[in-house]
């Protein structure tokens, strides 16, 4: 294993984190946040190199891009993490056995967390802040698309760590190669937990090939059901925000499910989406409802009308592949259903267990939906764009877990800690 020495250094560095107080960790996080802003020109210059190698039409371009505003947000999130209570040393269970043994279960770091992610340089900072605050070292494996951005970010972090006398190996960036990924996934005894963050292909590869423990995160095929009792204006706002706030993120809306009794409102619902150039892949009933609406008929007599031409190109018939697809782009499927049960069946078949939503004024229907839908986050009259660690008040996130064993949903400080039992005796022996 060519990276064995690198993994050994990270493992050793993780033990040194136990010597830091929570105040020292917080001070260092605040110093790194300041350094991000101080070095913003270097970071943005490195990011520009990465962006120059990717087409702006690529759905991942937005994920890859850093701006001064995004760096300010990253620094703000890091400062927020510094203000959060430490997740370490919490007594989660305590009791005394009949034989006098005193048992105490206390929260502790995992040790070394390996992170595999694609073209998302912001993940570098989020993972560092959460791991450092929780006493974990982190080994980062970013993608080739973000190599310059990741190197610049880790260089800033390392400089601050050295200034504070902390081993920089607590944050280790691996080469952006497939070989490095393979070595991380086989680093038994060094990597205590691996978290992939990216598309379904990456997550499936990590899950199927890793010999170290893995928590699945990320891939989100997200649906929103507009019920027969849904409020139109509320629905327009929610659906627009869920789809277009940031199309390349995992909580973005992929499929609008609409009750057949509300098809007459569908043109009003999708009009803001068309204005944002969202391509709609509609089933037959939904297609007819939109195509025969004033969005088109008012301009159909003017075949050279730019609005008619634009709308015509953005409305497409759905295919079987339209459903169950994570678009990560200005694209959305539309499915018409005749009942709540049919909407739930569609989500059961095509959802990924990430985030789902219902828009309705009927509380009973909403409760049935939230009880039935098997996802980490289930919304009632709110957009799925809120599925985010910072939005949940967790400071930041290391990923969105879609599995059921262990953490589920946004993973932050508590979710990257484990526990150990501390037992105190007075010479008891077991019979």
NORPEZI-V863223 format. One record per run of one state. SS is the DSSP state (~ for helix, > for strand, _ for the rest). FROM is the first residue (numbers start at 0). LEN is the number of residues. Records with the same first field share a line. If there is no record, write none. Layout:
SS=FROM-LEN  FROM-LEN
This chain:
_=0-3  19-2  38-1  52-8  64-3  83-7  96-5  109-2  117-4  133-3  141-2  163-4  173-4  185-7  197-2  209-4  215-1  217-4  226-5  244-8  275-3  282-1  291-2  297-8  317-2  322-8  337-2  350-4  359-3  372-4  380-3  386-12  401-7  411-2  424-7
~=3-16  21-17  39-13  60-4  67-16  121-12  143-20  167-3  177-8  199-10  231-13  259-16  283-8  293-4  305-9  319-3  339-11  362-10  383-3  413-3
>=90-6  101-8  111-6  136-5  170-3  192-5  213-2  216-1  221-5  252-7  278-4  314-3  330-7  354-5  376-4  398-3  408-3  416-8
